[in-house]
Amino acid sequence: MALLHWTKRHLVVIAGLLTLGYLLLPNIVVTVFSFNEPKGRFNYEWQTFSTDAWTDPCGVAGLCASLSISLQLAAWATLGATVLGTMIAFALVRYRFRARGAVNSLIFLPMAMPEVVMAASLLTLFLNLGAQLGFWTILIAHIMFCLSFVVVAVKARVMSMDPRLEEAARDLYAGPVQTFVRVTLPIAAPGIAAGALLAFALSFDDFIITNFTAGSTVTFPMFVWGSAQRGTPVQINVIGTAMFVVAVLFVLAGMVVGGRRKRQKP
């Protein structure tokens, strides 16, 4: 009875921990097998503990080159989508103009539309324009589908802002630029940062749209897919584990900074 009573009291916590464990299970498997030394081409069965892949992560031809391309694409796509998405979000919240409702609805289309439909449409567009498929066509496509996610994240933050703070800045003789830089931008920064991080993750991870618009360019997800056909090297697990650790460190750093700011507030 005591165990049953304790379980009922902590049911939500237990369910949350089980869900979290289920979500993290693939990452744990990837991490464990990054220290494996497979005897065949496929890294699917545990054989022998080894750190060879960690000491030579670029030991597979083309792996680090594809990783570099994906990182460059993600960085530029994040920059473009964040700048454009932030401006669109402010325009949709702060201004009234014709077709505002239609624009609001169209923003959600890339989020709701199946990626294969968007990919085929973009490929048709690029071919009709005579564009050379490669890095730049991938970048244009990534900015386009990341834009909606940035707009949604920033828009939610801007809508929750208190306009009286900006009015107070203007009452203290701050100009439009100074008000935006010193008041508006810091308040909107969490939403902008969330949109940017989401755009980076979506761009780096994308395969379907990238595959349609890449031409001969090979990104990291495309390299992983191609490698899976003939044998997955352990170095892929190493790169995946390293990126997972970096993402966790970013989250922990954000939590630490947020905690310090809360403690500093009077």
C-alpha positions as CSV (number, residue, x, y, z in Angstrom):
1,M,0.0,0.0,0.0
2,A,2.8,2.4,0.8
3,L,4.4,1.8,-2.5
4,L,1.1,2.3,-4.4
5,H,0.5,5.5,-2.5
6,W,4.0,6.8,-3.3
7,T,3.6,5.9,-6.9
8,K,0.3,7.8,-7.2
9,R,1.9,10.9,-5.6
10,H,4.8,10.9,-8.0
11,L,3.0,9.5,-11.1
12,V,3.6,12.7,-13.1
13,V,7.3,12.8,-12.3
14,I,7.7,9.1,-13.1
15,A,5.9,9.5,-16.4
16,G,8.1,12.5,-17.2
17,L,11.3,10.7,-16.4
18,L,10.2,7.6,-18.5
19,T,9.4,9.9,-21.4
20,L,12.7,11.7,-21.1
21,G,14.5,8.4,-21.0
22,Y,12.7,7.2,-24.1
23,L,13.6,10.3,-26.0
24,L,17.3,10.1,-24.9
25,L,17.6,6.4,-25.6
26,P,18.8,6.9,-29.3
27,N,21.4,9.4,-28.2
28,I,22.7,6.9,-25.6
29,V,22.9,4.2,-28.2
30,V,24.8,6.4,-30.6
31,T,27.2,7.5,-27.8
32,V,27.9,3.9,-26.7
33,F,28.5,2.7,-30.3
34,S,30.9,5.6,-30.9
35,F,33.3,3.6,-28.7
36,N,32.8,0.4,-30.6
37,E,35.2,-1.3,-33.0
38,P,33.1,-3.3,-35.5
39,K,34.5,-6.3,-37.3
40,G,32.4,-5.8,-40.4
41,R,31.1,-2.8,-42.3
42,F,28.1,-2.2,-40.1
43,N,28.3,-0.7,-36.6
44,Y,25.2,-2.5,-35.4
45,E,26.6,-5.0,-32.9
46,W,28.9,-4.4,-30.0
47,Q,32.3,-6.0,-30.5
48,T,35.2,-4.3,-28.7
49,F,35.7,-1.0,-26.8
50,S,37.9,1.4,-28.7
51,T,38.6,5.1,-28.9
52,D,40.2,5.0,-32.4
53,A,37.2,6.8,-34.0
54,W,37.4,9.6,-31.4
55,T,41.1,10.1,-32.1
56,D,40.5,10.3,-35.8
57,P,37.0,11.7,-36.5
58,C,37.9,12.7,-40.0
59,G,39.3,9.3,-40.9
60,V,36.5,8.6,-43.4
61,A,36.8,10.3,-46.7
62,G,34.3,13.1,-47.2
63,L,32.8,13.0,-43.7
64,C,34.4,16.2,-42.4
65,A,33.9,18.0,-45.8
66,S,30.2,17.2,-45.6
67,L,30.1,18.3,-42.0
68,S,31.7,21.6,-42.9
69,I,29.2,22.2,-45.7
70,S,26.3,21.5,-43.3
71,L,27.7,23.8,-40.6
72,Q,28.2,26.6,-43.2
73,L,24.7,26.2,-44.6
74,A,23.1,26.1,-41.1
75,A,25.0,29.3,-40.0
76,W,24.1,31.3,-43.1
77,A,20.5,30.0,-43.1
78,T,20.2,30.9,-39.4
79,L,21.5,34.4,-40.0
80,G,19.2,35.0,-43.0
81,A,16.1,33.4,-41.5
82,T,16.6,35.2,-38.1
83,V,17.0,38.7,-39.7
84,L,14.1,38.3,-42.1
85,G,11.9,36.5,-39.6
86,T,12.5,39.1,-36.9
87,M,11.5,41.9,-39.2
88,I,8.4,40.0,-40.4
89,A,7.4,39.2,-36.8
90,F,7.6,42.9,-35.8
91,A,5.7,44.0,-38.9
92,L,2.9,41.5,-38.2
93,V,2.5,42.5,-34.6
94,R,3.2,46.3,-34.7
95,Y,1.6,47.4,-38.0
96,R,-1.7,47.1,-39.7
97,F,-1.6,46.7,-43.5
98,R,-3.6,45.1,-46.3
99,A,-3.4,41.3,-46.5
100,R,-2.0,41.1,-43.0
101,G,-4.3,38.2,-42.2
102,A,-3.3,36.4,-45.4
103,V,0.4,36.9,-44.6
104,N,-0.2,35.5,-41.1
105,S,-1.8,32.4,-42.7
106,L,0.8,32.0,-45.3
107,I,3.6,32.0,-42.6
108,F,2.3,28.7,-41.4
109,L,2.3,26.9,-44.8
110,P,6.0,25.8,-44.7
111,M,5.4,24.4,-41.2
112,A,2.2,22.5,-42.3
113,M,3.2,21.4,-45.8
114,P,4.9,18.0,-46.3
115,E,8.6,18.5,-46.9
116,V,8.5,16.4,-50.1
117,V,5.9,18.7,-51.6
118,M,8.0,21.8,-50.8
119,A,11.1,20.1,-52.0
120,A,9.6,19.2,-55.4
121,S,8.2,22.7,-55.8
122,L,11.6,24.3,-55.1
123,L,13.3,21.9,-57.5
124,T,10.8,22.8,-60.2
125,L,11.3,26.5,-59.5
126,F,15.1,26.3,-59.7
127,L,15.0,24.2,-62.9
128,N,12.6,26.7,-64.6
129,L,14.9,29.5,-63.6
130,G,17.9,27.7,-64.9
131,A,19.7,27.8,-61.6
132,Q,22.7,25.6,-60.9
133,L,21.8,23.2,-58.1
134,G,24.3,23.4,-55.3
135,F,25.2,25.3,-52.1
136,W,23.2,28.4,-53.0
137,T,20.0,26.6,-53.9
138,I,20.2,24.7,-50.7
139,L,20.8,27.9,-48.8
140,I,17.8,29.6,-50.4
141,A,15.6,26.6,-49.6
142,H,16.7,26.4,-46.0
143,I,16.1,30.1,-45.4
144,M,12.7,29.7,-46.8
145,F,11.5,26.8,-44.6
146,C,13.3,28.1,-41.5
147,L,11.7,31.5,-41.8
148,S,8.3,30.4,-40.6
149,F,9.7,28.9,-37.4
150,V,11.6,32.1,-36.6
151,V,8.6,34.3,-37.2
152,V,6.4,32.2,-34.9
153,A,9.0,32.2,-32.1
154,V,9.7,36.0,-32.3
155,K,6.1,36.9,-32.8
156,A,5.1,35.2,-29.6
157,R,7.7,37.1,-27.7
158,V,6.9,40.5,-29.3
159,M,3.1,40.0,-28.6
160,S,3.9,39.6,-24.9
161,M,6.0,42.8,-24.6
162,D,4.7,45.7,-22.6
163,P,4.5,48.7,-24.8
164,R,4.7,51.0,-21.8
165,L,8.4,50.2,-21.5
166,E,9.1,51.7,-25.0
167,E,6.8,54.6,-24.2
168,A,8.8,55.3,-21.1
169,A,12.1,55.3,-23.1
170,R,10.6,57.8,-25.5
171,D,9.5,60.0,-22.6
172,L,13.1,60.0,-21.4
173,Y,14.1,61.5,-24.8
174,A,15.4,58.2,-26.4
175,G,15.3,58.2,-30.2
176,P,13.7,55.4,-32.2
177,V,17.0,53.7,-32.8
178,Q,18.1,54.0,-29.2
179,T,14.8,52.7,-27.9
180,F,15.0,49.7,-30.2
181,V,18.6,48.9,-29.3
182,R,18.4,49.5,-25.5
183,V,14.8,48.4,-24.8
184,T,13.0,46.5,-27.5
185,L,15.8,44.3,-28.7
186,P,16.9,43.0,-25.2
187,I,13.3,42.2,-24.4
188,A,12.8,40.4,-27.7
189,A,16.2,38.7,-27.5
190,P,15.0,35.4,-25.9
191,G,12.4,34.9,-28.7
192,I,15.0,35.8,-31.4
193,A,17.6,33.4,-29.8
194,A,15.0,30.6,-29.7
195,G,14.1,31.1,-33.3
196,A,17.8,31.2,-34.3
197,L,18.6,27.9,-32.5
198,L,15.5,26.3,-34.0
199,A,16.5,27.4,-37.5
200,F,20.1,26.1,-37.0
201,A,18.9,22.7,-35.9
202,L,16.3,22.4,-38.7
203,S,18.8,23.5,-41.4
204,F,21.6,21.2,-40.2
205,D,19.3,18.2,-39.8
206,D,17.3,18.6,-43.1
207,F,17.6,15.8,-45.6
208,I,14.5,15.8,-47.9
209,I,14.6,19.4,-49.2
210,T,18.4,19.3,-49.3
211,N,18.4,16.1,-51.3
212,F,16.1,17.7,-53.9
213,T,18.1,20.9,-54.2
214,A,21.7,19.8,-53.6
215,G,22.8,18.8,-57.1
216,S,26.3,17.3,-56.5
217,T,26.7,19.0,-53.1
218,V,26.8,16.5,-50.2
219,T,25.8,17.6,-46.7
220,F,26.3,15.7,-43.5
221,P,22.7,14.1,-43.4
222,M,23.2,13.1,-47.1
223,F,26.6,11.6,-46.3
224,V,25.0,9.6,-43.4
225,W,22.2,8.3,-45.7
226,G,24.7,7.3,-48.3
227,S,27.0,5.6,-45.9
228,A,24.1,3.6,-44.4
229,Q,23.8,1.8,-47.8
230,R,27.3,0.4,-47.7
231,G,28.3,0.4,-44.0
232,T,28.0,3.1,-41.3
233,P,31.5,4.2,-40.1
234,V,31.9,4.7,-36.3
235,Q,33.0,8.3,-37.0
236,I,29.4,9.2,-37.7
237,N,28.5,8.2,-34.1
238,V,31.4,10.3,-32.9
239,I,30.1,13.4,-34.7
240,G,26.6,12.8,-33.5
241,T,27.7,12.4,-29.9
242,A,29.8,15.5,-30.1
243,M,26.9,17.6,-31.4
244,F,24.6,16.2,-28.8
245,V,27.1,17.2,-26.1
246,V,27.5,20.7,-27.5
247,A,23.7,21.1,-27.6
248,V,23.4,20.0,-24.0
249,L,26.1,22.4,-23.0
250,F,24.3,25.3,-24.7
251,V,21.1,24.4,-22.8
252,L,22.9,24.2,-19.5
253,A,24.7,27.5,-20.2
254,G,21.3,29.1,-20.9
255,M,19.9,27.8,-17.7
256,V,22.9,29.1,-15.7
257,V,22.7,32.5,-17.3
258,G,18.9,32.7,-16.7
259,G,19.3,31.6,-13.1
260,R,21.9,34.3,-12.5
261,R,19.7,37.0,-14.0
262,K,16.7,36.0,-11.8
263,R,18.9,36.2,-8.7
264,Q,20.2,39.6,-9.7
265,K,16.7,41.0,-10.0
266,P,15.6,43.0,-7.0
